[in-house]
Amino acid sequence: MLEFSWTHILILVVAGLFILGPERLPQAAAWLGKTVRQVREFVSGAQQQLRDEMGDEFEEFRKPLQDLRELRSFDPRRALTAHLFDGDTDPLDLTGTGITPATNGHTAPRDRLAPGQPPPTDPDAT
């Protein structure tokens, strides 16, 4: 479907003012609105008629179109993660532990030190 931003609409209105003039622009806008409304009603009526006549087969024909629409919002990173981890959004089971994945792939520490607090030491390691 066509997508217009506010800048596109503003440019069309300004162009319409220059081409049609301020006298004919409201009539042209009303005609355009009425025509778009009639086309939408025609398309929805034709779609409903096809759905009524074809029944379940209509959804079979719409399935490839829905698959194509889903490809527009395809995210390779999300698809790869879902494939590798079988759709598990939390493969390391970090929920409830307070550990959040950092941006570089390492896990962030659970507890933060207060300002001025010395870090914990391991006497066996030093």
C-alpha positions as CSV (number, residue, x, y, z in Angstrom):
1,M,0.0,0.0,0.0
2,L,1.2,3.5,-0.6
3,E,2.7,5.3,2.3
4,F,2.7,9.1,2.5
5,S,4.5,11.1,5.1
6,W,3.3,14.6,6.1
7,T,6.0,16.2,3.9
8,H,4.7,14.3,0.9
9,I,1.1,15.5,1.6
10,L,2.3,19.1,2.1
11,I,4.2,19.0,-1.2
12,L,1.1,17.7,-3.0
13,V,-1.1,20.4,-1.5
14,V,1.3,23.2,-2.4
15,A,1.6,21.7,-6.0
16,G,-2.2,21.5,-6.1
17,L,-2.4,25.2,-5.1
18,F,-0.1,26.2,-7.9
19,I,-1.6,23.9,-10.6
20,L,-5.3,24.2,-9.8
21,G,-5.5,27.5,-8.0
22,P,-7.2,28.2,-4.7
23,E,-10.7,28.2,-6.3
24,R,-10.6,24.7,-7.7
25,L,-8.5,23.0,-5.1
26,P,-11.3,22.2,-2.6
27,Q,-13.4,20.7,-5.4
28,A,-10.5,18.6,-6.6
29,A,-9.8,17.4,-3.0
30,A,-13.4,16.4,-2.5
31,W,-13.5,14.5,-5.9
32,L,-10.2,12.7,-5.0
33,G,-11.6,11.7,-1.6
34,K,-14.8,10.4,-3.1
35,T,-13.0,8.5,-5.7
36,V,-10.6,6.9,-3.2
37,R,-13.5,5.9,-1.0
38,Q,-15.3,4.3,-4.0
39,V,-12.2,2.4,-5.0
40,R,-11.8,1.1,-1.4
41,E,-15.4,0.0,-1.3
42,F,-15.0,-1.8,-4.7
43,V,-11.9,-3.6,-3.6
44,S,-13.3,-4.7,-0.2
45,G,-16.5,-5.8,-2.0
46,A,-14.6,-7.8,-4.5
47,Q,-12.4,-9.3,-1.8
48,Q,-15.5,-10.3,0.2
49,Q,-17.1,-11.8,-2.9
50,L,-14.0,-13.9,-3.5
51,R,-13.9,-15.0,0.1
52,D,-17.6,-16.0,0.0
53,E,-17.2,-18.0,-3.3
54,M,-13.9,-19.7,-2.6
55,G,-14.3,-20.4,1.1
56,D,-11.2,-22.0,2.6
57,E,-9.3,-21.9,-0.7
58,F,-9.1,-18.1,-0.5
59,E,-6.9,-18.3,2.6
60,E,-4.6,-20.7,0.7
61,F,-4.1,-18.1,-2.0
62,R,-3.5,-15.3,0.5
63,K,-0.8,-17.3,2.4
64,P,2.0,-16.6,-0.1
65,L,1.2,-12.9,0.0
66,Q,1.3,-12.9,3.8
67,D,4.7,-14.6,3.6
68,L,6.0,-11.9,1.3
69,R,4.7,-9.2,3.7
70,E,6.6,-10.9,6.6
71,L,9.8,-10.8,4.5
72,R,9.6,-7.0,4.7
73,S,10.2,-7.0,8.4
74,F,12.8,-9.9,8.3
75,D,15.5,-9.5,10.8
76,P,18.4,-11.9,10.1
77,R,19.8,-11.7,13.6
78,R,16.4,-12.6,15.2
79,A,16.0,-15.4,12.7
80,L,19.4,-16.8,13.3
81,T,18.9,-16.7,17.1
82,A,15.6,-18.4,16.8
83,H,17.0,-21.1,14.6
84,L,20.1,-21.7,16.8
85,F,18.2,-21.7,20.1
86,D,15.0,-23.3,18.9
87,G,13.0,-20.1,19.5
88,D,14.2,-19.8,23.1
89,T,14.6,-16.0,23.8
90,D,16.7,-16.7,26.9
91,P,19.0,-19.6,26.0
92,L,21.3,-19.1,29.0
93,D,18.4,-19.0,31.4
94,L,19.4,-15.6,32.9
95,T,15.9,-14.5,33.9
96,G,15.7,-14.0,37.6
97,T,19.4,-14.0,38.2
98,G,20.0,-10.3,37.8
99,I,22.6,-10.9,35.1
100,T,22.0,-9.1,31.9
101,P,23.9,-9.7,28.7
102,A,26.3,-6.9,27.8
103,T,26.7,-5.6,24.3
104,N,30.1,-7.3,23.7
105,G,28.8,-10.8,24.5
106,H,30.0,-11.0,28.0
107,T,27.7,-11.1,31.0
108,A,27.6,-8.1,33.3
109,P,28.2,-8.6,37.1
110,R,25.1,-9.1,39.2
111,D,26.1,-6.8,42.1
112,R,27.6,-3.4,41.6
113,L,30.1,-1.9,44.1
114,A,29.2,1.2,46.0
115,P,31.4,4.2,45.4
116,G,34.6,3.8,47.5
117,Q,33.9,0.2,48.3
118,P,37.0,-2.0,47.7
119,P,36.5,-4.9,45.2
120,P,36.3,-8.4,46.7
121,T,39.5,-10.3,46.8
122,D,40.3,-14.0,46.7
123,P,43.1,-14.9,49.2
124,D,43.8,-18.2,47.4
125,A,44.2,-16.5,44.0
126,T,46.7,-13.9,45.2
